[in-house]
Amino acid sequence: MKKPWVAQAFTLTVLLLFIANMVAPIRVFSKFENRYLAQLPPLNVNQIISNQFSINYETYVNDQFFIRDTWISTKALIERLMMKQENNGIYFGKDGYLFDKMIQYPDQLAINQKYMNEFLALYPQLSISVMIPTNSASLLLDKLPNHAPQLNQYTWLKENAIEWPWIDTFSIFKSSNNPVYYKTDHHWTLYGAYLAYSEWISSIGKTPLNWEEFDVKDVKNFLGTYYSKGKPSVFQFDTLSYINPSIVSYSFANTTVDTLIDESKLSQFDKYSAFLYGNPGFAQIITNESEQPSKVLIIKDSYANSFIPFLTQHFDQIDIVDLRGYSGSIKSLVSSQDYDQILILSSFAQFSSDSNFAKLRY
Amino acid sequence: MIFSSNLFIFQFLPIIFLLLLITPKKYQNLILFIGSLIFYAWGEVRYIFIMFASVLVDFVCSNQIEKNRLTHKTRIYLWISVFFNLGMLFAFKYSNFFISNLNALFDLSIRNVNLTLPLGISFYTFQTMSYTIDVYRNKVKADSNIIDFGAYVCLFPQLIAGPIVRYSDIAIELKSRVLNFENMEKGIRIFLLGLSSKVLLANNIGMLWDEIILLPNPSTITLWLGLIAFGFQIYFDFSGYSLMAIGLGRMLGFHFPDNFNYPYISQSMTEFWNRWHITLGSWFKEYVYIPLGGNRKGPLRLAINLFIVWFLTGFWHGAEYNFILWGLYFYVLLLAEKFLLLPFLRKHPILSRLYFIPLILLGWAIFAISDLSLLAQYLTTLFSLTSGYEWIYYLQNYGVILLFCFVFATPVGKWVINKINSTLIQDGLLYLSFIIAVAYLVDSSYNPFLYFRF
């Protein structure tokens, strides 16, 4: 072919996509990306003057772009051909491990450190523990791509968390023979949660159960948040494990059930949300298992969701607060309930970035 | 709106061209004017009034100059226009800079004005100003049709980030031009080259710079790598944007001036500035340097004139001290070349590059880092042998893209493409890069706009 044709091809492509974008049905949820897609924003004077319309409309155009998933896969393929070992803040490590990249501590970390100090100073008479598990990258340094820059979150904890009643999970993880982190998800595995449980329970003078005493069930083909974010073209599935201890009731947001596991979620993509039915702002577990009446308050992020089922043998009331969705007062909650233990359990990623920790003081 | 977005390519572009195709010639400039206003107002609706004011003031001034030729009134209208354009630029771009300096100097507490910089204000104020000056100098005739003139001022391809198109460049085409296949064909090619430069090269290499600047303990090699990355990013971003503008102009039937010509193959800073952002350099030459007397008034005046030009060039790039420093950095180097180095540099192709490349990279450090204490820290590490191995990871991740950047920042790329000598493959590569660019735009986690300061 001698005649140039790229201009015609370009024109045709633009026109076809212009039409395709107009006629293709609007998608609400992307299974591929595991998120809701932007919809056509409302068009009114306020939205236009505040420039919200133009911003939202551009997001809408991109989110609803014709065969969006194919374009995303194309980009991922090109990135792979360029020998990129990361995408969208996710490292593609060795042996199928994905990691979140962190090269700088967010400014929120120092602020949350201050909030934590203020919180601990508010309740000197109570028995409080603080657990801040690091991400998998800090533990599995040898699985990172060679020479990849990465902050070690444990370094920060060793220097700063020692001022708190800190439960150091890192050291026991280090000596574990079983995997304590998922390959494709940011959470710890059930075994990781178990190790953390046994460390904390021992530290408050109780006796943890052995791993073998729990009835552990497995769900295969689990792909987690690191996968959804990094979209690697080569990956390994994880196996998600859970325990489903018997309880009297689990109540959250006007709902009461008698199980801690939302089994319907186990067959869906977002399997981790089976634990505790996701992240309600406030939830309460009543059990009749404990040796003596005791109450615990857990202030947590989603790391605790696989951890809390281990506690049912030790407490007969487990109150759970997720600061992201909690609008009540911690002070009045603590004073109205006579908690034997309070545990703050938050991943380092959450603790270093979530502004909701301000609520600890109210 | 920016060119490198799906909204522009797949909605704005087809709509405006379809409209132009069905509109009679007489009303095409009106369509362009309105379309350009929508393009401009997209990100910040309120600033459409600045645009109207700009069009109106320069339209009235230029026509009054035309009407009052040979009277003293022409001067008054010239100064109104210059005062208005520079005043706007000053008010929006520089007032906070001066307020914070006054506060620091005299221990005052004047509050900063809360204004976002109107997109492209540094470019279009220069364009309209040059128009009125040209009318005053009797180089062009004042446009008596406000729609045509409005279409020139707001013309969306050249509105935001250069090239700086003077009225005289396109005066004829503004009145009569044709939407034809040949222009369309040529324009699309240039546009696609620009789009690929921006989306595939600039954005990808820019991620490396953005990361290196955040590293808590970078090594010396990593920081030099960072400057190379930034040098490529700003070049492909800026030249890519200019190419997109030139291509879009061509599609509409306009011939815009070239803005970049392989600046990184230069043997001296003097040559670099003849190849980098050419329309800005010639603007300053024509409207500042030559009116000041240029080189015709002896070496001392030359040194002073150059100082003024380079101070302004630096400051034009942003209302921060580092940009002034950056301008003056080139002033010193250019002066040294003019009086001393140039004959030597021209004779030694290798030695001259050993001089040029590290110094241009150092220049980019000054340009890129506005925080002066951070800049000092960066420069210190550049020359202290700090060890570390992150650069190995970066080379592995960005090696391919660095290679592409090198190939296309030099004539090597063009040479290879010409060598292929098959339209099928050449066009195929260009089309492929378009498709990949769209994929990157759909999944756009990173698509910065570098000219928000300009």
Interface residues (C-beta under 8 A of the other chain):
Chain A: M1 K2 K3 P4 W5 V6 A7 A9 F10 T11 T13 V14 L15 L17 F18 N21 I48 I49 N51 S54 Y57 E58 V61 N62 F65 R68 W71 I72 T74 K75 A76 I78 L81 M82 M83 K84 Q85 E86 N88 I103 Q104 P145 N146 H147 A148 P149 L151
Chain B: S5 N6 L7 I9 F10 Q11 L13 P14 W42 G43 E44 V45 R46 M184 E185 I188 R189 L192 E211 L214 L215 P216 Y389 E390 W391 I392 Y393 Q396 N397 G399 V400 I401 T423 L424 D427 L430 Y431 F434 I435 I436 V438 A439 Y440 L441 V442 D443 S444 S445
